[in-house]
Amino acid sequence: MTVIVLTRCPAGLRGFLTRWLMEISPGVFIGGPSARIREALWAEVRQYADTGRALLVYSTNNEQGFTFETHDHKWHPIDHEGLTLIRRPKEKPAISSTAAAPQGWSKASKRRRYGQL
């Protein structure tokens, strides 16, 4: 079993994949091609994906029963003691040097709020 998921890829690439796989949802292709055909399809996907992203998942004889490959994803597969896991990059908060940090309530508004006029 092979699954290919495309995001923001050209329509021509989707048309190419429908020759070998069935498109069950926009950008989601599934089928059972041989390993040779699967590798050829994945090479075409990587070549013509442009600015889009692609994910390939296929069944294998391992502990998980499947393996996957990514193209232009922020998340990357890593091997951890024989299991393939996804490493998600840690997002850094955007800090603007021009924006001042909020200071909160003024002393006058705090006094007014608590009735200390």
Secondary structure, 3 states (H helix, E strand, C coil): CEEEEEECCCHHHHHHHCCCCEEEECCEEEECCCHHHHHHHHHHHHHHCCCCEEEEEEECCCCCCEEEEEECCCCEEEEECCEEEEECCCCCCCCCCCCCCCCCCCHHHHHHHCCCC
